[in-house]
Amino acid sequence: MTVTFIAPDLPHPSGGLRVIHALAASLDRQGVPAKVWHGDRYRVPTGDLAPAPVVCADSLAFVPGDILVMTEINALAWAPEFSQVPVVLHVQGPDFVFAGIEPGSTAARAPYPGWPNATAVIAASRTLETLMEETLAGRLPLFRIPVVVDTDLFAPAEKDQLIAYMPRRRMEEMVPVLNLLSRREEMQGWDLLPIDGMTREQVAEALGRSAIFLSGAEREGFGLPGAEALAAGAAVVGFSGHGGTEYMADGRATVIPEGDAVAMMRAVLAEMEAFENDRRAWDSKREDARQFIGEEFCGGSRDAAALRVFTQLLADGAPSRITESVELRHFSAYKVRGALPRARVAVRSALGGLRRRIRG
């Protein structure tokens, strides 16, 4: 009776991949056998993922009582290949829930879009939980297991007059902000710090030294960078990406209206002024935000929720448990052997285009 999390073979650990490994490690540590399943050719990076049991194989045998936990990515491609077994969907982002799903189609009418064999859904944040409540409309069990912000790694250091930002996040909107700031006399003594090409430890060190972090969040399920910046004692100014409202609300950060470069520039100037001239109040606000992050997104909360959820999913007779022995193939096995699912999606897309042209 094992919980298996199937995971994509990414060249570098993403936030989502870290969450999968951490969740499997949490369950296994608490006595619920769990593992992460990667493809046969994958070499799991060391030092940047939780120490979860990992198996790398093109195919894997499942026995009655096991549970398979799927990512929410690419339902139209993968649901047919895993149709023999019940699946639990682990949703970490909003973009893929309806990706490729044509409104009114058979896939759209399934209890979970594109996954007729879904038996339960786990959301990684409150905003995703709300999305899935409206999507499922009570037709499937819905749970939330919060992500964890590592407040030991992301911790305040001696603050410098640094404004940190991530160049890969919404730079079209960040460029005007950075240029507006660079033209201000108030920037004397302040520096911009791009966070790019760094290890996770280097990112934590940079945020720990930075007084301000510009959030470029966009269409987030949660948005770890902003939460990690708050944990590191930086003032967060920028976009919530919707998912970031879970930790940016109630004055813990300054949320900027979409695309408003002037508002962001003015908010940054206000934080700079407070940092220089009202440091005691500035430090107090940063400590309150850090305390909130540490209480809401700690390992203890994640562990308790994970154990509670999977105790229910593994109960005798629970619909998420596989009932017959079966061998399944990993995502990467299909890619290596001709990308069958992608070809199937391409055919569907072509047929859909043809139908639209005929109707036209």
Secondary structure, 3 states (H helix, E strand, C coil): CCEEEECCCCCCCCHHHHHHHHHHHHHHHCCCCEEEEECCCCCCCCCCCCCCCEEECCEEEECCCCEEEEECCCHHHHHHHHCCCCEEEEECCCCCCCCCCCCCCHHHHCCECCECCEEEEEECCHHHHHHHHHHHCCCCCEEECCCCCCCCCCCCCCCEEEEEECCCCCHHHHHHHHHHHHCCHHHCCCEEEECCCCCHHHHHHHHHHEEEEEEEEEEECCCHHHHHHHHCCCEEEEEEEECCHHHHCCCCCEECCCCCHHHHHHHHHHHHHHHHHCHHHHHHHHHHHHHHHHHHCCHHHHHHHHHHHHHHHCCCCCCCCCCCCEEEECHHHHHHCCCHHHHHHHHHHHHHHHHHHHHC
